[in-house]
Amino acid sequence: MMKNKPDEEDYWNSSKFKAFTFDDEDDEFSRLKESKQAVNSIRSLVEEEDDEDEVEKVSWSGEPVGSISWSVRETAASNQKTQREHAFPKINASSPSVSRSHSGYSLSSLFKGESALSESSVKLYAPELRKPKSESKDYISDWSPEETIHRMQQGKVVSLERFRSLQDKLLLLDFSVRAHDGNIITAVLIHLKRTLSKEVLFRELESRQTALRHFIHYLTEIRDHRLLLELLSKRRDFLKSCLNLPFSPEESAHVQDHYTLLERQIIIEATDRLAEHAGKVEIFQKFPRRASILNMPLITTLYYCCFYHYNEPEGTYSSPLNIRHTFRISEKQYFVTVLAARAKLKAWSDLDALFTSRNWLGFTKKKSPLSFHRVVDILQKNSAPTQVLQEYVGLVDDADLRIGLAQKHKCHDIVINTYRDLKDRQLLLGYRGKVERGSAEERKINDLLDSPHIRWKN
């Protein structure tokens, strides 16, 4: 039976029936949407309340990582009254990371001990609309260690505090290494550092070299020199135990050098830390150490000793000459390292002695295993004065290269003397217009041009 138009309007406008609309207030989707908006609207109130469970929340960022400079961001919201949020530095891993979500922490704030949490980085997580129930579980859900690492790779919020047994903690570490993500490895290591004794942690890291390297890098970045010294002392003992293993001669020599270098670094680090804290050694006061020498490469160790221990007798462990002979460093590599370190200190007299050699008749001359134009470049980068540059520019063999360097660094005497030796009057006349009028250089050029003893070729 058909209804007329007034009857239809009465039917749909009655309190018992409603026509379908896209903005239906009673629709389930709308109710969920309103619920989520209501939760987010009281975010500021909830953030001020105490969390009863006091659990650590971790969410990881997966942008490409570098070897020294990093940018770390993660989402975390925990008890702000009693517990500071943790951020973790990026450490380069053996293979690329999986793409994850971004958040608002900075590495510089972490290492300066500042709070990196900003208003915009705090999030209150409401269930996503139309998502499976498994996606809406709370962060304290009963995830296994493997599932926890997988969630961290996806940038999801997890809790590491719930893993209390040593077995679970080691499983977390092993699964993080398998994930090939330096951020996650370091996050787990920070958790283990805080919840395990150092004896247990060191023992377990001995058989986990990838995690050990990340942990050493992390301790170096946060400048925990005391713990780093203890850790590397154990590594030294481990290397010592490897010396009698049946390696090939080449491998045995490599292990021996590694052990010797680490042992020497430990001795130098302990001695220099005491000297620096005592405040009685002038060079440590003028140039405070920026980092620990522990676990540094051989050439970095040589540079350090050239910088802080250059004039020590060869019999001491920190003597640059001792390091050169112990580790069979080539003459050229030694010269380059000494040159860079002493030029940084503006110790020009040390460089003069370095390049001066004396023959059996007692005559001296400047000699270098690397080209003098490279010496000039290193000196110029370290802001050497013109008098120092001029001395080494004059030792460049190639005339054209010598003139170019002399003009570049305003070593006028070198240019004038080279044009005189070439007996090129026209070049000398042209250069007279480039020097300051009335200067000593102009007078020298005029004297040469007027000299009857020079037979000019043009």
Disulfide bonds with the S-S distance in Angstrom:
none
